[in-house]
Amino acid sequence: MKRQIAYSNIAWLLFFAYFFILMLQITLRYLPLGSEVAFLQIKQTEVSGIKAYLPIFYIHVYSAIFVLLAGFTQFNPKIINQYPSVHRVLGYLYVGIVLLFAAPSGIFIGYFANGGLMAKTSFIILGSLWFWFTIKAVQLIINRKIKAHKKMMYRSFALATSAITLRLWKVILVYLFHPAPMDVYQVIAWLGWIPNLLIAEWLIRKKII
């Protein structure tokens, strides 16, 4: 049993390391700050026409990496049981960044997403649910409802990982089907987070987590 636990911890660390490095590479593309780098090259209408778009976009990009870093540590039993103060501090970091920066900025830039109304609707729902799950998790832990808090945090983090899964789905769809760019945005806008949330719900109902 201990060996199985050790293997699962190693697998989790490798999984985290790979995707954290992936997100770090994506984030570093936006250094130094610019208005015509990476994804922003196709968002020049918003960049030039909406004064708040660029700073809010960068808030979203830079906050995402800290959300993932804090979130990945929140479900580690060793940290929770042996270092509760670390768990608490990183939890504060996670909810603070999500509620103040990542979710609100995501809703804002989601309103201007490529892919028309279908994609915009998805990203706005994603950001709103992310905010709601996170603030609900805070309320639950304040009321000492630990199990309910844990479930809500799993839902919150499932949506946080959409930053990763959205990009993975984009690579898969483009490689397999070569769809038109706008069609890709419409599909991955939903695929990026709905499967994540369904998996979290399945794990919760099966009492695996």
Solvent accessible surface area in square Angstrom, and as a share of the most:
residue,aa,sasa,rsa
1,M,166,0.74
2,K,175,0.74
3,R,173,0.63
4,Q,122,0.54
5,I,91,0.46
6,A,45,0.35
7,Y,134,0.51
8,S,63,0.40
9,N,70,0.36
10,I,92,0.47
11,A,58,0.45
12,W,90,0.32
13,L,104,0.52
14,L,119,0.59
15,F,95,0.40
16,F,40,0.16
17,A,41,0.32
18,Y,133,0.51
19,F,23,0.10
20,F,40,0.17
21,I,93,0.47
22,L,44,0.22
23,M,5,0.02
24,L,67,0.33
25,Q,102,0.45
26,I,15,0.08
27,T,9,0.05
28,L,91,0.45
29,R,150,0.55
30,Y,12,0.05
31,L,96,0.48
32,P,117,0.74
33,L,119,0.59
34,G,22,0.21
35,S,42,0.27
36,E,115,0.52
37,V,43,0.24
38,A,38,0.30
39,F,69,0.29
40,L,0,0.00
41,Q,114,0.51
42,I,102,0.52
43,K,3,0.01
44,Q,63,0.28
45,T,111,0.64
46,E,29,0.13
47,V,25,0.14
48,S,97,0.63
49,G,62,0.59
50,I,50,0.26
51,K,191,0.81
52,A,43,0.33
53,Y,3,0.01
54,L,46,0.23
55,P,72,0.46
56,I,39,0.20
57,F,10,0.04
58,Y,15,0.06
59,I,74,0.37
60,H,46,0.20
61,V,21,0.12
62,Y,57,0.22
63,S,10,0.07
64,A,13,0.10
65,I,15,0.08
66,F,103,0.43
67,V,1,0.01
68,L,1,0.01
69,L,71,0.35
70,A,0,0.00
71,G,1,0.01
72,F,6,0.03
73,T,30,0.18
74,Q,9,0.04
75,F,30,0.12
76,N,35,0.18
77,P,84,0.53
78,K,119,0.50
79,I,35,0.18
80,I,61,0.31
81,N,115,0.59
82,Q,111,0.49
83,Y,110,0.42
84,P,67,0.42
85,S,64,0.41
86,V,65,0.37
87,H,46,0.20
88,R,126,0.46
89,V,94,0.54
90,L,40,0.20
91,G,14,0.13
92,Y,145,0.55
93,L,71,0.36
94,Y,1,0.00
95,V,22,0.13
96,G,24,0.23
97,I,20,0.10
98,V,0,0.00
99,L,31,0.16
100,L,128,0.64
101,F,94,0.39
102,A,0,0.00
103,A,0,0.00
104,P,53,0.33
105,S,7,0.04
106,G,11,0.11
107,I,55,0.28
108,F,57,0.24
109,I,27,0.14
110,G,3,0.03
111,Y,128,0.49
112,F,43,0.18
113,A,16,0.12
114,N,23,0.12
115,G,5,0.05
116,G,38,0.36
117,L,145,0.72
118,M,106,0.47
119,A,0,0.00
120,K,62,0.26
121,T,51,0.29
122,S,0,0.00
123,F,39,0.16
124,I,56,0.28
125,I,65,0.33
126,L,19,0.09
127,G,3,0.03
128,S,51,0.33
129,L,54,0.27
130,W,19,0.07
131,F,70,0.29
132,W,128,0.45
133,F,20,0.08
134,T,0,0.00
135,I,61,0.31
136,K,67,0.28
137,A,0,0.00
138,V,39,0.22
139,Q,86,0.38
140,L,20,0.10
141,I,55,0.28
142,I,123,0.62
143,N,93,0.48
144,R,170,0.62
145,K,114,0.48
146,I,98,0.50
147,K,165,0.70
148,A,38,0.29
149,H,30,0.13
150,K,85,0.36
151,K,85,0.36
152,M,22,0.10
153,M,10,0.04
154,Y,40,0.15
155,R,45,0.16
156,S,0,0.00
157,F,15,0.06
158,A,13,0.10
159,L,1,0.00
160,A,5,0.04
161,T,24,0.14
162,S,10,0.06
163,A,24,0.19
164,I,7,0.04
165,T,30,0.17
166,L,34,0.17
167,R,86,0.31
168,L,63,0.31
169,W,79,0.28
170,K,80,0.34
171,V,100,0.58
172,I,77,0.39
173,L,24,0.12
174,V,64,0.37
175,Y,166,0.63
176,L,102,0.51
177,F,136,0.57
178,H,143,0.64
179,P,46,0.29
180,A,54,0.42
181,P,97,0.61
182,M,102,0.45
183,D,70,0.36
184,V,6,0.03
185,Y,30,0.11
186,Q,54,0.24
187,V,67,0.39
188,I,2,0.01
189,A,0,0.00
190,W,72,0.25
191,L,47,0.23
192,G,1,0.01
193,W,14,0.05
194,I,60,0.31
195,P,33,0.21
196,N,18,0.09
197,L,27,0.13
198,L,113,0.56
199,I,105,0.53
200,A,6,0.05
201,E,39,0.18
202,W,134,0.47
203,L,43,0.21
204,I,12,0.06
205,R,191,0.70
206,K,120,0.51
207,K,175,0.74
208,I,103,0.52
209,I,53,0.27
